[in-house]
């Protein structure tokens, strides 16, 4: 079956509706496999609501991101679709719903197993098990349809997979803190000694830097996780707004480069706190260091985006 044109899709939209609404409906109609993505997103949100122990941000965010990116790119791909997506058969929808009911039942039966204390390996396995909420989506399409989906939306699902693996990485930071906290502390120490001679370092799970006027203890809340979250939300907004104009490989590289940049910005933030706290600005630093941290992370994102945005575009000046 040949792919329909944008005009054909717009003809299916009822007249008499507001222009903006008609355009939105047309864009949805001309996006192949949008019911699969919408059903998955709805099911993930429903399971998270009914079974709080399975509540996790990454699957819902990645599903929503994939749906939005597919909608954004659909207009550019109408000429290369090759065939229109067939409606989802009733038995596939029933199987999808049955599998999700099984997940809901299992989640309720297991109780609070995800919130109990476990070894690192078991805790990681239980955290990964929450992503099983995406597994029932496999039954919604045939193998051939999934291959067609891959050809159409390879860049989009890769972006969603990266978001699934890295979005709001609280578990990763928690598991890595024993060694990451030391790496962070020694990085701050190396910079701080350039400005505050005689700085002392106390190695511990929460390392401490001791200066003449101020001691700074680097707790888990200082890990830079908030800066990572801010970067991920703002970078996702850039992806959604400019997806059709971006070089996808460069966007992926810029994403991981941005995560590293925010971790470096966090080292600079703690160093500034320690250095300024050991001057006459000690009282102001203690009062406004939280607000100042958000400001610094925002400025770091803006600086990083200004440095990489033109490079991420499909066409860059030579």
C-alpha positions as CSV (number, residue, x, y, z in Angstrom):
1,X,0.0,0.0,0.0
2,X,1.5,3.3,-1.0
3,X,2.2,6.0,1.5
4,X,-0.4,8.8,1.7
5,X,0.5,12.4,1.2
6,X,0.1,15.2,3.7
7,X,-2.9,16.4,1.7
8,X,-4.6,13.0,2.0
9,X,-4.2,13.0,5.7
10,X,-5.5,16.5,6.1
11,X,-8.6,15.5,4.1
12,X,-9.4,13.0,6.9
13,X,-9.5,15.7,9.5
14,X,-13.1,17.0,10.2
15,X,-13.7,20.5,9.0
16,X,-15.1,23.2,11.3
17,X,-12.4,22.7,13.9
18,X,-9.8,25.4,14.9
19,X,-6.9,25.6,12.5
20,X,-4.3,24.8,15.1
21,X,-6.2,21.8,16.3
22,X,-6.7,20.5,12.7
23,X,-3.0,20.8,12.1
24,X,-2.2,18.9,15.2
25,X,-4.6,16.1,14.3
26,X,-3.2,16.0,10.8
27,X,0.3,15.7,12.1
28,X,-0.7,12.8,14.4
29,X,-2.6,11.0,11.6
30,X,0.4,11.3,9.3
31,X,2.7,9.7,11.8
32,X,3.0,5.9,11.3
33,X,2.8,3.8,14.4
34,X,1.6,6.6,16.6
35,X,-1.0,4.4,18.2
36,X,1.8,2.0,19.3
37,X,3.7,4.8,20.9
38,X,0.6,6.4,22.5
39,X,-0.6,3.0,23.9
40,X,2.9,2.3,25.4
41,X,3.1,5.8,27.0
42,X,-0.4,5.5,28.5
43,X,0.3,2.0,29.8
44,X,3.6,3.0,31.4
45,X,1.9,5.9,33.2
46,X,-1.0,3.7,34.3
47,X,1.3,1.0,35.7
48,X,3.4,3.6,37.5
49,X,0.2,5.1,39.0
50,X,-1.4,1.8,40.1
51,X,1.9,0.3,41.4
52,X,4.0,3.0,43.1
53,X,6.9,0.5,43.6
54,X,7.2,0.3,39.8
55,X,7.1,4.1,39.4
56,X,10.2,5.3,37.5
57,X,10.7,8.4,35.4
58,X,12.9,7.0,32.6
59,X,10.5,4.7,30.8
60,X,7.7,7.3,30.7
61,X,10.1,10.1,29.7
62,X,11.7,7.9,26.9
63,X,8.3,6.9,25.6
64,X,7.1,10.5,25.5
65,X,10.3,11.6,23.9
66,X,10.0,8.9,21.2
67,X,6.4,9.9,20.5
68,X,7.2,13.6,20.2
69,X,10.3,13.1,18.0
70,X,8.3,10.8,15.7
71,X,5.6,13.5,15.4
72,X,8.3,16.1,14.7
73,X,9.9,14.1,12.0
74,X,6.8,12.6,10.3
75,X,6.3,15.5,7.9
76,X,9.8,15.0,6.5
77,X,9.4,11.3,6.1
78,X,6.1,11.1,4.2
79,X,7.8,10.6,0.9
80,X,10.0,7.8,2.2
81,X,7.5,5.8,4.2
82,X,7.0,3.3,1.4
83,X,3.8,1.8,2.9
84,X,1.3,3.0,5.5
85,X,1.3,1.3,8.9
86,X,-1.6,-1.2,9.2
87,X,-4.0,-0.9,12.1
88,X,-3.2,-2.8,15.2
89,X,-5.2,-6.0,15.3
90,X,-7.6,-6.6,18.2
91,X,-5.8,-9.7,19.5
92,X,-2.5,-7.8,19.8
93,X,-4.2,-5.1,21.8
94,X,-5.8,-7.6,24.1
95,X,-2.4,-9.4,24.5
96,X,-0.8,-6.1,25.3
97,X,-3.4,-5.3,28.0
98,X,-3.2,-8.8,29.4
99,X,0.5,-8.6,29.9
100,X,0.3,-5.2,31.6
101,X,-2.4,-6.6,33.9
102,X,0.1,-9.4,34.8
103,X,2.8,-6.8,35.5
104,X,0.4,-4.9,37.7
105,X,-0.6,-8.0,39.6
106,X,3.0,-9.1,40.1
107,X,4.0,-5.6,41.3
108,X,1.2,-5.6,43.9
109,X,2.0,-9.2,45.0
110,X,5.7,-8.5,45.5
111,X,4.9,-5.5,47.7
112,X,7.8,-3.2,48.6
113,X,10.6,-5.5,47.5
114,X,12.1,-2.7,45.4
115,X,12.4,-0.4,48.5
116,X,14.1,-2.9,50.8
117,X,17.9,-3.0,51.5
118,X,19.7,-5.2,49.1
119,X,23.2,-5.9,47.9
120,X,24.5,-3.7,45.1
121,X,24.0,-6.3,42.4
122,X,20.5,-7.3,43.5
123,X,19.5,-3.6,43.8
124,X,20.7,-2.9,40.3
125,X,18.8,-6.0,39.0
126,X,15.6,-4.8,40.8
127,X,16.0,-1.3,39.4
128,X,16.4,-2.7,35.9
129,X,13.3,-4.9,36.3
130,X,11.2,-1.8,36.4
131,X,12.0,-1.4,32.7
132,X,10.0,-4.6,32.0
133,X,7.0,-2.3,31.8
134,X,8.1,-1.7,28.2
135,X,8.2,-5.4,27.2
136,X,4.5,-5.8,26.4
137,X,4.9,-3.3,23.5
138,X,6.7,-6.0,21.5
139,X,3.3,-7.8,20.9
140,X,1.7,-4.8,19.3
141,X,3.5,-5.2,15.9
142,X,4.7,-8.1,13.8
143,X,8.4,-8.7,13.2
144,X,8.1,-7.2,9.7
145,X,6.3,-4.1,11.1
146,X,9.0,-3.7,13.7
147,X,11.6,-3.8,11.0
148,X,9.7,-1.1,9.1
149,X,9.5,0.9,12.3
150,X,13.2,0.6,12.7
151,X,13.8,2.0,9.2
152,X,11.5,4.9,9.8
153,X,12.5,5.9,13.3
154,X,16.0,4.5,13.9
155,X,17.4,7.9,15.1
156,X,14.4,8.6,17.2
157,X,14.4,5.3,19.1
158,X,18.1,5.4,19.6
159,X,17.6,8.9,21.2
160,X,14.8,7.4,23.4
161,X,17.0,4.4,24.3
162,X,19.8,6.8,25.5
163,X,17.2,8.7,27.5
164,X,15.9,5.4,29.0
165,X,19.4,4.4,30.1
166,X,20.7,7.7,31.4
167,X,17.7,10.0,32.4
168,X,17.7,11.0,36.0
169,X,20.5,8.6,36.9
170,X,19.9,8.5,40.7
171,X,20.6,4.8,41.0
172,X,23.9,5.1,39.1
173,X,25.0,8.0,41.3
174,X,24.1,6.1,44.4
175,X,26.0,3.0,43.4
176,X,29.0,5.0,42.2
177,X,29.2,7.4,45.2
178,X,31.9,5.6,47.2
179,X,34.5,6.1,44.5
180,X,32.9,9.0,42.7
181,X,32.7,11.0,45.9
182,X,36.4,10.6,46.4
183,X,37.2,11.5,42.8
184,X,35.0,14.6,43.2
185,X,36.7,15.5,46.5
186,X,40.2,15.2,45.1
187,X,39.3,17.2,42.0
188,X,38.0,20.1,44.2
189,X,41.1,19.8,46.4
190,X,43.4,20.1,43.4
191,X,41.7,23.4,42.3
192,X,41.1,24.8,45.8
193,X,44.8,24.5,46.7
194,X,45.7,26.9,43.9
195,X,43.7,29.6,45.8
196,X,43.7,28.5,49.4
197,X,47.2,27.3,50.4
198,X,47.3,24.8,53.2
199,X,43.9,23.2,52.4
200,X,43.5,19.9,54.2
201,X,41.5,16.9,53.0
202,X,39.7,14.3,55.1
203,X,38.9,11.2,53.1
204,X,35.6,9.6,54.0
205,X,32.3,8.5,52.4
206,X,31.5,12.3,52.5
207,X,35.0,13.9,52.1
208,X,35.8,17.2,53.8
209,X,38.0,20.1,52.8
210,X,39.3,22.2,55.7
211,X,40.3,25.8,55.1
212,X,41.3,28.6,57.5
213,X,37.8,30.0,57.7
214,X,35.4,27.4,56.4
215,X,35.1,23.6,56.2
216,X,33.2,22.1,53.3
217,X,31.8,18.5,53.5
218,X,30.9,17.1,50.1
219,X,27.7,15.1,50.7
220,X,25.7,13.1,48.2
221,X,23.5,16.1,47.5
222,X,26.7,17.8,46.1
223,X,27.3,15.1,43.6
224,X,26.0,17.2,40.6
225,X,22.9,15.1,40.1
226,X,20.7,18.2,40.1
227,X,22.9,19.8,37.4
228,X,22.6,16.6,35.3
229,X,18.8,16.7,35.7
230,X,18.7,20.3,34.6
231,X,20.9,19.6,31.6
232,X,18.8,16.6,30.5
233,X,15.5,18.6,30.6
234,X,16.9,21.6,28.8
235,X,18.7,19.4,26.2
236,X,15.5,17.4,25.6
237,X,13.7,20.6,24.9
238,X,16.4,21.5,22.3
239,X,15.9,18.1,20.7
240,X,12.2,18.4,20.5
241,X,12.2,21.9,19.1
242,X,15.1,21.4,16.5
243,X,15.0,17.7,15.9
244,X,14.5,18.0,12.1
245,X,17.5,20.4,11.8
246,X,20.0,18.4,13.9
247,X,22.7,16.1,12.8
248,X,21.7,13.1,14.9
249,X,25.2,11.7,15.5
250,X,26.5,15.0,16.6
251,X,23.5,15.5,18.9
252,X,24.3,12.2,20.6
253,X,27.9,13.2,21.0
254,X,26.8,16.6,22.3
255,X,24.5,15.0,24.9
256,X,27.3,12.9,26.5
257,X,29.7,15.8,26.2
258,X,27.1,17.9,28.1
259,X,26.9,15.4,30.9
260,X,30.6,15.6,31.3
261,X,30.5,19.4,31.1
262,X,27.9,19.6,33.9
263,X,30.1,17.3,36.2
264,X,33.0,19.7,35.5
265,X,30.7,22.6,36.3
266,X,29.9,21.0,39.6
267,X,33.6,20.7,40.5
268,X,33.9,24.4,39.8
269,X,30.8,25.2,41.8
270,X,32.1,23.4,44.9
271,X,35.6,24.9,44.5
272,X,34.1,28.4,44.3
273,X,32.1,27.7,47.4
274,X,35.2,26.7,49.3
275,X,37.4,29.5,48.0
276,X,34.9,32.3,48.5
277,X,33.9,30.8,51.8
278,X,37.5,31.2,53.0
279,X,37.3,35.0,52.4
280,X,35.3,37.8,53.8
281,X,32.3,36.6,51.7
282,X,31.8,33.6,54.0
283,X,28.4,34.7,55.2
284,X,27.0,35.4,51.8
285,X,28.3,32.1,50.4
286,X,26.6,30.1,53.1
287,X,23.3,31.9,52.7
288,X,23.1,31.8,48.9
289,X,25.1,28.7,47.9
290,X,22.1,26.7,46.8
291,X,20.6,29.4,44.6
292,X,24.1,30.2,43.3
293,X,24.5,26.5,42.3
294,X,21.4,26.6,40.1
295,X,22.5,29.8,38.5
296,X,25.9,28.3,37.8
297,X,24.4,25.2,36.3
298,X,22.1,27.3,34.1
299,X,25.0,29.4,32.9
300,X,27.1,26.3,32.2
301,X,24.3,24.9,30.0
302,X,23.9,28.2,28.1
303,X,27.6,28.3,27.5
304,X,27.7,24.7,26.4
305,X,24.8,25.2,24.1
306,X,26.3,28.3,22.5
307,X,29.5,26.4,21.9
308,X,27.9,23.3,20.3
309,X,24.6,24.3,18.8
310,X,25.8,25.3,15.3
311,X,28.0,22.2,15.2
312,X,24.9,20.0,15.9
313,X,23.0,21.4,13.0
314,X,22.8,19.5,9.7
315,X,24.4,22.3,7.8
316,X,27.3,24.2,9.4
317,X,29.4,27.0,8.1
318,X,32.7,25.8,6.7
